[in-house]
């Protein structure tokens, strides 16, 4: 995209342009001046604590070709706009029109795994771009679109902290297919109630004609879906999953749809992944392709780091599920762990952003551990103390270093499977990193 296009789209005015500024080519939009490089364009955003305008000169020194500004500055090669964030959104909406199909994905857990599954499957028959990392909020989503490479299909994750967030993101994404992966008690503190979580996640269905959702959630969304096409997935859905079990080297299950079925073995210990695969089957069907021509490739699927990766270290198998945690994903992970062979140890950090439900939901985790075939649990954080109090199988720690030392001595000379999981803020990946090194 050339600077002259950016000027036109943003409806801005030139600020101290050099002679050839308008003809310069831009290859990336950035909001972090530290990521500036040749052919990048800096968008300084004004936050509660930091004003990106203070870093315009830093971005230019690092090689940025130009920048937006909502105030007159002395630096060369800028575009003056009323609001730098709104200018970013205008670029995103312009880029959106270049895709023939946009898929929007939301859910309490499983968003990123479903996105990665879809990206792999759709790339078998089309050109695809997708959200990088967890760029799924009101800044990340427009930035993803602004930087999206040319392709026929774009897959966008949509995160939410309150009612209205996904509705707003949908107005930018204008997605053609809406995918709801799951609904649980994640972010309840921000949403205010579980009913608000249900409502907020359902905003994914407002705009698109085609939608995919779990069969056990259909009753919540019948009104919003009544004039739309939709497919359900689950144990009793249009897309059925069955016979899910843990086997040597991964998880086995059967996907059934339109009088066809296929058995798959996915190289992860994660029974919930079959729900993510079933959601992807629905999307592929809406795109007019036969899902069963493509899903066998998932037997080589490798998830993003921290989302159920299997790491083998001598006599120990670590399940690295450290990226994030909420009650639904922790319960799924514990039930999966309980079915594996060998000494089973759960290492759990606090589940954050649960508000008034936090004590009750952490206690439930302790009760699950007590009931399931899990041998030991190591708990970290002030909220996990409630889980610790509900089981006789646990050790409790306030400090990560002390947990690591105890775990290291505990598993020495043992054959064990160790699940490590916690909310993003707990940085449980540091435990995996310690044992990996």
N, C-alpha and C positions, 0 to 999 in steps of 0.2 A: 504494500500500500504506500502510495506516494504522499508526501506532506500536503500537496495541494488537495488530495482527497480528504485527508484528515481535517484540513481547514474548512472544507465545504460541509462535511458531515457534522462537525462540531459547531458550525455557524459562529466561529470565533474570528478574531482579528490578529493580524501578524504583530509580533513583538520583536523589534530589533532584528529583522531577518538578514541573513547573509545573502549574497548575490544568487547562489544556486540552491537556496533552502527549499523552495517549493518543489524542486525536481528530485530531492533526496528520497531514497527508498527506505521504508521502515519495515523491519522484520519481526519486531516484538514490542509489546507495550509492558511497562514495568511500573510498580508502585513503590518499590524498594530501591533507593539510589545505589545501594551496594551491589545490585545486580545489573547495573548499567554497563553497556558495551556498545561497540559500533553498530549503528542502525537500530538502536533501541530508542523508544520514545517514553519519556518519564511523565507519569501522571501523579502529581503531588496531592495527596488527600489530607484533609484537615480532620484530625481525630480529637478526642477529649483531652489527650495529654501531649500529642505530638502534631506539629503542622509540617506536612511534607514540603511546603514551600521553602522551609529552611534548608532543604537539601538539594535544591535545584542546581546550585553550582557544583556540588559533589557529583551529581549525576553526569553533568556535562564534562567534568574533569575525567571521569571514568569512561567517556566515549559516547554518551547519549547524543543522538543527532538533534533532538528537539524536546520540547516539553509543553504541557498545558500550564496555565497559571490563571488564578482568578483575581490577581492584582498585578499592577504594573511593576515589573522588576527590571533591573539593568542588564541581566544576562541576555545573550544573543540567542536567536532561533527559538523563540517561544510563540505560543498561540494563546491569546487572551480570551478566556471564556467566563461566563457568569458563574459556573459551578464546575469544578474539575471532575467531581463524581458523576454529574449528569452528562458531562462530555464523554466519560468512559462508557456510560450506558448507551449513548448514541452510537458510539463505535460498535458496541456489542450488538445492538439491534440491526445495524447495517450488515455486519458479518453474518448474523442469523439468516438473513434472506438468501445467502449463498448456499445453504443446505437444503436438499430436497426433503429430508426427514430429520426431525429432532426428537430424541427420546428423553423424557424426564424421569428420573428415579428418586424416590424418597423411601424412608422407613426408619424405624428406631434402630434396627441392626440389619446388616447384610447389604447396605447400599453399595459400598465399594466393591465387595466381592461380586455382586450381581453385575455391576458396571464392567468389571474386568472379564467376567464370563461372556457378557454380551459383546465386548470389544473383540475378544478372540473369535467368537462364533461369526459375527457379522463380517469380520475381515476375510472370511472364507469366500464371500461372494460380493463384497462391496468395499469401497474406501470409507474408512471410519476415523473420526477423532473423538476424544473423550476427555472428561475432567481429569486433570492431573492431581494426584494426591487427594486432599480433602478440600479443594477449592470450591466449596458448595454453598457459600453464603452470599449476602448482597454485594460483596466486593469480589469474592472468588469466582462466582458464576459469570458476571459480565467480563471479568478479566480473562477467563477461560475462552469465552466466545471471541473476544477481541484478538486473542492469540491463536485461535483454532486454525490449523492448516486447512487448505482446500480439500474437501471430501464430500461424498454424497450424504453421509449420515453423521450426526453429532449425538453423543451420549452425554447427558448432563446430570450430575448429582445435584439434588436440592436438599439442603439441610434447613432445619427450622428450630427456633427457640421459643416461638410464640405463635398464636393464631395470627394469620395474615402474612407470615413470612413467605410461605410457598406460593400463595396467591401473587405476591409481588414478584417473586422470581419467575413465575409462569408468564407474567406479562412481558418480561424480557426474553425468555426462552421461546415462547409461542410453540411449545412442544406439540408434536402430532400424536405421540403415544405416551400415556402416563402409566408408570409402574409403581405400585405400592408393594414393598417387599415384606414389611412387618410393622406391627404397632405394639409397643411395650411401654414401660415406665421410664424411658430415657427422657432427660430434660424436663421432668415433671415440675421441678422447682420453677423454671422459667414459664412454662405453660400455665401453671396454676392448678391444674387438675388433669386427671387421666382423660376425662371427657373432652377437655380442650386439646389434648394430644390427638385424639380421634378426629376431631374437627379440623385441626391444623394440617394433619397429614393428608386428609381427604381433599384438600385444596389442589392436590396434584391432578385431580379429575375434572376441574372446572373447565379448562379450555379444550383438551384433546377429544377427538371423536373416538379414539381407540384406547382402551385401558386394560390393565392386567392387575389382579389383586388376589390375596389369599382367600380361599373359600370361606374360612371362618370369620372373615370381616365383612362379607357381602351385606349382611343385615344392617350394618351401620351406614352403608353408602347407597342403598337402593334408590333413594330420591335423586341424588346427584347423577346417578348412572342411568336413569330410566329412559332417556332419549339417546343413549350412546351405545356403541358396541363394546363389549367387555368379555374377557376370559378370566376364569378363576383357576387357581392352582392350589394343590394340597392333597390331603388324604382322600377327599371326596370332591375334588374340583373337576373342571373341564379337562385340565391337565393333571393327571393323577400321579402321585408318587407312592411307591409301595416297596415292601421287602427291603427296607433300608437297614443295613447291618454293617458292623465293623468287621473287616477281614484283614488278612495280612497285607500290609502296605497301603491301607486306605479305607475308604467307605464305599460299599456296594449298594446299589438301589436300582429300581425299575421306574422308568418314565413311560406313561401311557397317554396317548392322545390320538383322537380320530382313528380308532381301530388299529393303531400301530403301537408297538412297545419296544423298548430297548433297555437292556441291562448295561449299566456303567459301573466301573470301578474308578473312583477319583482318588488321587494320591494324597489324601488329607484325612485326618481323623476328625470329621465334622459332619454329623448327620444332617444338620440344618442346610448344608450346601445343596442338597437335592431340591429344597424349596427355591433356592436362588436359580438353579438350573431350570426348574419348571417355569419360573417367571420369564426367563429368557426364551423358552420355547414359545410362550404366548406372543412375545414381541416378534419373533421370526415368522410366525404364522401370519400376523397382521401385515408383515412386509411382503407376503405372497410367496415365501419360500417354504420348502419342506424342512422342518427342523431336524428330522431324523437323518437327513443327508449330511448334517454338519456336527451334531453334538458328540459324536464319537471322539472328536479331537480333544474333548475335555479330559480324556484319560491321561493327557499330558499337561493338565492345567497346573500352573504354579501361581499361588495367590501373592498379592503384595506383602511385603515384610510385616510381621506382627499380626497376621490374620490367619493363624492356624498352621503356620509352617512347621514342618517336622525337622528337628535338629538332633542328630545322633552324635553323642559324645561318649565313646567307650561303652560302658554298661548302662548309660542313661539315655533315655529318649525325652527330649524337651518338646513340648507343644507350645510354640511361641504365638500366643494369642493376646499380645500385649498392647495392640494399637488402641483399644478402647474397651469399655465394659458398661453394660446396663443390666438390669435384672433378667431380661429375656435372654440375652446372649450368654450371661454367666450360667444360667440354668441349663441352657442347651449344651454349653461346654462341659459342665459337670456331669450331665447325663451321658455324654459321649465318653468322657474319661472313665466313668464307672463300668463301661462295657469292655474296656480294654483288658488284656491279660497282663498280669504282673503286679508289682507293688505300685499303687496309684497315689500320687501326691498332688494336691491342689495348692498353688501359691497364689493368693488373691489379695489385691489391693482395693482400696475404697472404690465404690461406685459413687460418682459425684453427681451433683445437680438433681438430686431427688427430693429436696425440700422437706416438707413435713412427713413425707412417706419414708424417709431414709432409714430410720430405726427399724421400722416394720419390715422393709424390703431386705435389709441386711440380715435381720434375724431369720428371715425365710431362707436365705442362702445357707446359714448354719444348719437349719433343719433339713435342707436337701442333702447336705454333706453327711449328716448323721444317719439319714435314711438310705442313701445310695451306697454302692459298693466302692467307696473311696476310703483308703487306709489312713491317710493323714492330711491335715490342712495347715498351711502356714498363712497367718492373716497379718496384713499390714495396714495401718491407718486407724484413725479414731472411730470411723464408722464400722470397720470390720471387727471391732471389739464386740459389737452386738451379735455378729455371726459366730465369733469365738465362744460367746456365752451360751450358744445353743447346741454345741456339740462337744463330745468328750474326745474328739479325734484331733484337736487343734493345738497349735502354738501361736501365741500372740506377740507382735512386735510393734513398737512405735517407730523404730529406726530401721531403714533398709539394710544398712551395713550389718547390723546384728542378725537380721533374718538371713542374709546371705551366708554369714559364718556358721550359723546353726544348720542351715540347709546343706552346706558343703560337708560338714562333719556327719550329718545325718545320712546322706546318700553315699558316702564313701564306702566302697566295697559292696554296694548293693546294686541289684538290677532294678531299675525303677522307671516309671513314666511320670514326668513332671509337667503339669499344666501351669503356665504362668499367665495371669490375666489381671487387668485392672483398668480403671479409667485413665484417659490420656494424661491428666494432671498428676497421676501417681508415678509416671515414668518407669513402669515395670520392665521395660526393655533393658534397663540397666542391670537387672538380674540375669537376663539372657546373655548380655554382653560380657558380664563377669565370667560366666561358665564357658562361653564361647572362646574366650581368650586363655 
